[in-house]
Amino acid sequence: CTIIAAVSARRALELCKRFGDRAREGETLATLGVIHAALGLYDQAAEHYAAALDLLDGTGSRWAYADCLVHAGACDVRRGHASGLDMIAEGARQAAAIGARYVEVHARLARAEAATRAGDARTAADDAAIAAAAARQATLAGFEAIALARQAAATAALGQQGRVLVHRHEGRAPGRIDDAAQLAQHALPAALAHVRGLVARAAAHEHLGARQQHLLDRSV
């Protein structure tokens, strides 16, 4: 499916260039970035994102530009570049300015993932919780499932960290740490089992659906 998507995107890119549609050319380059990132080819993805941002910046496609900023930032974080967090933050700021809830939730999830990679479970849990609430309000079921899974994982990590600290100091863990650890241990397996089948299908569907709706809105 990924190969088919890449072939289709490259074909679309050729058509956009032929007809001089710079806005959709930028959006298609961003899609190629998403595809390469999904394959773990982050350097190639970064190149597509950079080219997309250059085009979108001059077309007035604010939704697509903000969305691409978040994707590019998340990609840079995976490449080990801390500056990616600044791109995510800027994408979130621009999304908030135009009411792009999808992009705002995406930015929160990207921040949560970055915090997880950095070993900051508290920030990851907080961002995931905010993303879950926002996704629920915006009826973005796929993103809500991802956010809940990341929140559960971060909460479990916090519980483990609390147990290590208690062991080192030979004391008793605060009740909230014990409660969080026990809750995570019981909730995480059930949460993962419940959302595993939803995450890939729903998130991918919403990502494509949001892009398609954005293109339809622009064509009216």
RAMOKA-V862282 format. One record per pair of residues at least 6 apart in sequence whose ideal C-beta (glycine too) atoms are under 6 Angstrom apart, sorted by the first residue. I is the first residue (numbers start at 1). J is the second residue. D is the distance in Angstrom with one decimal. If there is no record, write none. Layout:
I;J;D  I;J;D
This chain:
5;35;5.5  6;35;5.1  9;28;5.6  9;31;5.0  9;32;5.0  12;28;4.9  13;28;4.7  16;24;4.8  16;25;3.8  16;28;5.8  22;55;5.4  22;59;5.4  23;59;4.1  23;61;4.8  25;55;5.8  26;52;4.7  26;55;3.4  26;56;3.9  27;64;5.0  29;48;5.0  29;51;5.0  29;52;3.7  30;52;4.0  30;68;4.4  32;48;4.5  33;45;4.5  33;48;3.7  33;49;4.2  36;44;4.5  36;45;3.8  37;45;4.0  37;75;5.3  42;75;5.4  42;78;5.2  42;79;5.0  45;75;5.1  46;75;5.3  49;68;6.0  49;72;3.7  52;68;5.1  53;68;5.6  56;64;5.3  56;65;4.3  62;98;5.2  63;100;5.3  63;214;5.3  66;91;4.8  66;94;4.0  66;95;4.4  66;100;5.9  66;103;5.0  67;103;4.9  69;87;5.2  69;90;5.6  69;91;3.3  70;88;5.5  70;91;3.8  70;106;5.2  70;107;4.8  70;110;5.6  72;87;5.5  73;84;4.2  73;87;3.1  73;88;3.7  74;110;4.2  76;84;3.1  77;84;3.9  77;114;4.5  85;114;5.9  88;107;5.3  88;110;4.9  88;111;5.9  91;107;5.4  92;104;5.8  92;107;3.6  95;103;3.6  95;104;4.7  96;104;5.9  101;138;4.3  102;210;4.8  105;131;5.3  105;134;5.0  105;135;4.8  105;140;5.9  105;143;5.0  108;127;5.1  108;130;5.4  108;131;3.7  109;131;5.0  111;127;4.6  112;124;4.8  112;127;3.9  112;128;4.3  112;150;5.2  115;123;4.0  115;124;3.9  116;124;4.4  121;154;4.8  121;157;3.9  121;158;4.8  124;154;4.0  125;151;5.7  125;154;3.7  125;155;5.5  128;147;5.0  128;150;4.2  128;151;3.8  128;154;5.9  129;151;5.3  131;147;4.0  132;144;5.5  132;147;3.7  132;148;5.2  135;143;4.0  135;144;3.9  135;147;5.7  136;144;5.2  140;206;5.8  141;202;5.2  142;202;2.9  142;203;3.6  142;206;4.7  145;195;4.0  145;198;4.6  145;199;5.2  146;199;5.5  146;203;6.0  148;191;6.0  149;191;6.0  149;195;5.1  152;187;5.7  152;188;4.7  152;191;4.6  155;180;5.7  155;184;4.5  156;184;3.7  156;188;5.2  158;180;5.9  159;180;5.0  159;181;2.7  159;184;5.0  162;173;5.4  162;177;3.4  166;173;4.2
